[in-house]
Amino acid sequence: MNSDNLPQMLQTGFHLTLGATSFLIETLQDPLKREENLGKLQSDLGLLADELLEKGEMTDREARNFVDTIFAKPGDRENADSESVSPNQSGSPADNSSESVAQPDVQLKEIQELTAQMAALRAELENLRAEN
């Protein structure tokens, strides 16, 4: 095993595990997705692995962005917020207040999803350690 490839392999494994966890959560929570996901399991596993890897990479990016926004300095947050506003949005105070009310709910949901994924990953790691 080449030690130069080890970090890349670990990161790929992590992304694949995140994607699989997301796949499992979707399957358990949404009856419509359940049928679709079970059909994917019966199809080409190579394509499924690529899809899971892509989901894991996206989840990793979202989590990193979320953590970065939480730990950003107050001055940095204001700059990031002003950069993320699209030209189609008006800058009226009413729009900003409704956006700030909706954003914590979305962030809370994302935190809960990430926490559930982390718990599933931790349980999977413990199971693997117990097998070894």
Protein Blocks (a to p, Z undefined) as FASTA:
>chain_A
ZZklmmmmmmmmmmmmmmmmmmmmmmmmmmklmmmmmmmmmmcfklmmmmmmmmmmmmmm
mmmmmmmmmmpcfklmmmmmmmmpcfkbccbfklmmmmmmmmmmmmmmmmmmmmmmmmmm
mmmmmmmmmmZZ
